Amino acid sequence: MVQHASATDPAPGRRPELVPDPDAEAARIAAVRRYDILDTPPDGAFDRVAAMAARLFDVPVATVTIVDTDRIWFKVAHGLEGVAEIGRDPGLCGSAILRDETMVIPDTLQDPVAADNPLVAGETGVRFYAAAPISTPDGHRLTRSCRSTPPPRKRSPP
């Protein structure tokens, strides 16, 4: 099943945002509910996916998130302790879930939509973001496996 989204006309200086097709989004949310994964305890398989992604891409943060109707819930937040969920808008994963392909933002501060995200603008300071879809066999994108990095740390003078 291919899920559809359409681009809205962006405000000047902003990239087009994808808006989910209401029927496709309802079917996706029904699939999220069918898998009954929201608000479940940690799971070793998902933990291994995030840890492997962090090692493979040499990033300190790797997550597996479930995109709900109004929130992004973190099934795994490797390297992002203390974050259980964030609002869906403005959302990196909220935007990424609408795409079939991997979404990559090389510099989140230069991306007009991502720059508003609390994980970018806040203390966490995510600067690079990549997210690949995790889909059901019938094509519903339930989640994203996300990798990100905080801003480069300032080195102390020798």
Phi, psi and omega in degrees: 000129176263128178266144185250148174215153178236152180274136174269157177292123183281155170290157179306133178086359180247150176279156178299137177260143177275139177243128183291145170295128185303321180291318179294320179293320177298319178293322179295315179296322176299321178293319176303314180295321181298323180282346173049050184254338182300140175060031176265159180292169178307152182224127184303323181296314179292322177301318180294322178299313182293317180296320179294319178297318179299316179291313184300318183262003179052053178235150182280343183235129174216133184229160166236118184242150174248126181266112179266187182297320185227010181210160171251115182257132182269107174291320176222137176227070180295118179083008181226063186293146175085001178251116180258327179196160173222166176293155182287329181241139348285137187227137171291307180291328177298325175281319184293328183295341182274358182249142176284330186263169175294139179253129179232129175238103184297326180219102184297334179289337179268354180265117187299330178277313182296327184301336180276349183294138181297333178283342176269308185282337184273197185299328182296320174064045178298130182244331176239142182217133173220139181217130178247143182287146168242115189242157175284164178302333180267013169093008178275126177277110182271325193209174176229142169263115189245143175233140180207166177228145172284173178297155178302140179281143177285133179276142176286144177296146181294000000 
